[in-house]
Amino acid sequence: MNAMGPRIIRCVSCDGFGWFEDDFSGEGEDCDWCAGAGYVYRDGNERDRPIPQADYASVADELERLELERLRALGYQGSARKPWQQAIRKDTQLGRDPYHDEEES
């Protein structure tokens, strides 16, 4: 966005998650404030509004950068691992490498 236009910030309603989960039923629902994006435009008067879907292509890089910052703040340190690469799944059904199993057959 240009210096005079709105800036993109994390949605204060859902804290960047883009959805809410009902504590009792466990059902999820998109955040009304950001329309499920997790981020909103904030204008010069400090008013927030959802980012229109038509703008996503032009702000995608900024959204990716902000999301990576949010994930790092939550403790994320790298890239996704396949289930069989995760130490917590060792010696479980999901801890078996399906490609390795195919080679043995």
CORLIN-V115173 format. One record per residue. N is the residue number from 0. SS is DSSP state (H for helix, E for strand, - for the rest). D_FIRST is the distance of its C-alpha to the first C-alpha in Angstrom with 2 decimals. Layout:
N_SS_D_FIRST, N_SS_D_FIRST
//
This chain:
0_-_0.00, 1_-_3.75, 2_-_6.61, 3_-_8.07, 4_-_6.04, 5_-_6.78, 6_E_6.54, 7_E_8.24, 8_E_11.89, 9_E_15.18, 10_-_17.08, 11_-_19.81, 12_-_22.19, 13_-_22.57, 14_-_21.24, 15_-_19.08, 16_-_22.02, 17_-_21.06, 18_E_24.73, 19_E_27.84, 20_E_31.37, 21_-_34.35, 22_-_36.62, 23_-_39.74, 24_-_39.16, 25_-_36.59, 26_-_34.68, 27_E_30.90, 28_E_28.60, 29_E_24.84, 30_-_23.14, 31_-_22.90, 32_-_20.12, 33_-_17.48, 34_-_19.45, 35_-_20.27, 36_-_16.89, 37_-_17.34, 38_E_13.82, 39_E_12.44, 40_E_9.78, 41_E_11.14, 42_-_11.10, 43_-_12.70, 44_-_16.05, 45_-_15.66, 46_-_15.97, 47_E_14.82, 48_E_14.57, 49_E_14.55, 50_-_11.79, 51_-_13.48, 52_H_15.04, 53_H_13.94, 54_H_10.26, 55_H_11.66, 56_H_12.07, 57_H_8.56, 58_H_7.53, 59_H_11.11, 60_H_11.03, 61_H_9.02, 62_H_11.45, 63_H_14.29, 64_H_13.76, 65_H_13.74, 66_H_16.70, 67_H_18.56, 68_H_18.31, 69_H_19.67, 70_H_22.41, 71_H_23.41, 72_H_23.82, 73_-_26.09, 74_-_28.15, 75_-_27.06, 76_-_28.09, 77_-_27.93, 78_-_27.96, 79_-_29.73, 80_-_33.48, 81_-_35.82, 82_H_38.31, 83_H_41.18, 84_H_39.26, 85_-_38.86, 86_H_41.65, 87_H_41.86, 88_H_42.89, 89_-_45.65, 90_-_48.95, 91_-_47.44, 92_H_47.12, 93_H_43.38, 94_H_44.14, 95_-_45.91, 96_-_44.26, 97_H_44.89, 98_H_44.76, 99_H_47.36, 100_H_49.52, 101_H_49.49, 102_H_50.76, 103_H_53.73, 104_-_54.83
//
